[in-house]
Amino acid sequence: MRIEIPRAQAYIESLASGEALSKRKSRTFAEELGLGNICLSPAEGHLLAFLVRMHECLKFVEIGTLTGLSAQYIIEGMGGKGELWTLEKTDLHAKKAMEAIAEHPSGKNIHVIVGDARFTLESLQVSGPFDGVFIDGNKAAYGDYLMWAEKNVRPGGLIVADNVFLSGAVWGSIEGQSKNFSEKQVAVMQNFNKRLSDPTLYDSVILPTKEGMFFAVKMF
Ligand SMILES: C[S@@+](CC[C@H](N)C(=O)[O-])C[C@H]1O[C@@H](n2cnc3c(N)ncnc32)[C@H](O)[C@@H]1O
């Protein structure tokens, strides 16, 4: 179940500027794969880029590339100067992402790393510490991704995560119950959200986008 705030959402998206060719390519590829609805919306992409820019990030990691749309927003947030490592498990998604990213003016600064993030994150450690991470991969592994981020994102760095409502399953109410997620998956996301909400560790807030987006600054 998604939270429906259609009029506000439609209005916000109508004001978000259009996407350039390489981004449209990523979006079209995702749609062709039947996965258009799991890409960031233009307004969410702008928000992510905006925060990356405000934080003056230059070294960033993304978990869950899909077809490379959010990666392009992140690299734009870094003003084309920074480096992004984006991790994708599915060969076809990574191939499509590389194709679209090759057409972005800063595409050479985006490194698509193919494989399960559980393993590829380990090998990335040598390139850290990082200024931030965008978590948008396997929802059941969000706890593991956060553990990695706590070790490899610098103090003051940014942690952003999408889908933190787990389609409403995290609310724990009857209304929010979802058959699509196991109790374990729900518990992982609830613990993830609790940890990022700890004010002794993070300065953070969840924005009520359709799927819930967490923005956190790591204080330690
Ligand atoms: C929600 S999509 C990412 C959307 C993308 N960030 C965007 O907004 O354009 C999630 C992606 O994570 C990938 N994924 C899932 N589990 C993964 C894992 N264990 N390691 C790396 N990628 C994974 C999926 O194949 C999928 O392409």
The ligand as a Gaussian input file, in Angstrom:
#p B3LYP/6-31G(d) Opt

LIG

0 1
 C       14.370000       0.674000      -6.243000
 S       15.505000       0.113000      -7.417000
 C       16.681000       1.416000      -7.480000
 C       16.138000       2.647000      -8.151000
 C       17.191000       3.691000      -8.450000
 N       17.921000       4.053000      -7.260000
 C       16.527000       4.936000      -9.031000
 O       15.840000       5.656000      -8.289000
 O       16.716000       5.188000     -10.233000
 C       16.389000      -1.140000      -6.556000
 C       17.527000      -1.779000      -7.331000
 O       18.347000      -2.470000      -6.362000
 C       18.813000      -3.647000      -6.956000
 N       19.199000      -4.583000      -5.880000
 C       18.382000      -5.365000      -5.116000
 N       19.094000      -6.088000      -4.240000
 C       20.389000      -5.758000      -4.439000
 C       21.613000      -6.173000      -3.850000
 N       21.635000      -7.102000      -2.880000
 N       22.769000      -5.630000      -4.299000
 C       22.759000      -4.686000      -5.272000
 N       21.625000      -4.265000      -5.888000
 C       20.461000      -4.790000      -5.477000
 C       17.642000      -4.132000      -7.795000
 O       18.069000      -5.033000      -8.805000
 C       17.103000      -2.815000      -8.356000
 O       17.676000      -2.530000      -9.600000

